[in-house]
Amino acid sequence: MLRKWLNNWLDRHRIWTNLLLHAVGIPATIAAIPVAVMGHWLVAAGLLVGGYALQFIGHAIEGNRSGEEQLIRRLLRRRS
């Protein structure tokens, strides 16, 4: 299962620009958690929004959808 997920992830992140944006964006979104716990809400919000923005820009460059967008679309189809 992990191998399937990893292969799918690598398939959707082939362009080096997308990988670079994810290399910065993913740690930024993760760093938002301890920063929020420390009470720095504005910084945490900036890290979260900025980190996700970088990842979405990467997917726009790559020409595919992010995993979050795919999940939301899948869930909305189930409700219809």
RAZI-V840565 format. One record per residue. N is the residue number from 1. SS is DSSP state (a for helix, b for strand, c for the rest). OMEGA is omega in radians with two decimals (NA if undefined). NEAR is the number of other C-alpha atoms within 8 Angstrom. Layout:
N/SS/OMEGA/NEAR, N/SS/OMEGA/NEAR
This chain:
1/c/3.10/4, 2/a/3.13/5, 3/a/3.13/6, 4/a/3.12/7, 5/a/-3.12/8, 6/a/3.11/8, 7/a/3.10/8, 8/a/-3.14/8, 9/a/-3.14/8, 10/a/3.11/8, 11/a/-3.10/7, 12/c/-3.12/8, 13/c/-3.07/11, 14/c/-3.09/9, 15/c/-3.04/7, 16/a/3.12/7, 17/a/3.10/8, 18/a/3.12/15, 19/a/3.13/11, 20/a/3.11/8, 21/a/3.07/12, 22/a/3.13/11, 23/a/3.07/8, 24/a/-3.04/10, 25/a/-3.12/14, 26/a/3.09/11, 27/a/3.12/9, 28/a/3.13/12, 29/a/3.11/14, 30/a/3.14/8, 31/a/3.14/10, 32/a/-3.08/13, 33/a/-3.14/9, 34/a/3.11/7, 35/a/3.09/12, 36/a/3.13/11, 37/a/3.12/7, 38/c/3.06/6, 39/c/3.14/6, 40/c/-2.98/9, 41/a/-3.10/8, 42/a/3.10/6, 43/a/3.13/10, 44/a/3.12/13, 45/a/3.11/9, 46/a/3.10/8, 47/a/-3.11/12, 48/a/-3.12/12, 49/a/3.14/9, 50/a/3.14/11, 51/a/3.11/14, 52/a/3.13/11, 53/a/3.11/9, 54/a/-3.12/12, 55/a/3.12/14, 56/a/3.06/9, 57/a/3.10/10, 58/a/3.13/13, 59/a/3.08/13, 60/a/3.10/9, 61/a/-3.12/8, 62/a/-3.14/11, 63/c/3.09/6, 64/c/-3.09/7, 65/c/3.07/8, 66/c/3.10/9, 67/a/3.12/6, 68/a/3.12/6, 69/a/3.10/8, 70/a/3.13/9, 71/a/-3.13/8, 72/a/3.11/8, 73/a/3.12/8, 74/a/3.14/8, 75/a/3.13/8, 76/a/3.08/8, 77/a/-3.13/7, 78/a/-3.12/6, 79/a/-3.07/5, 80/c/NA/4
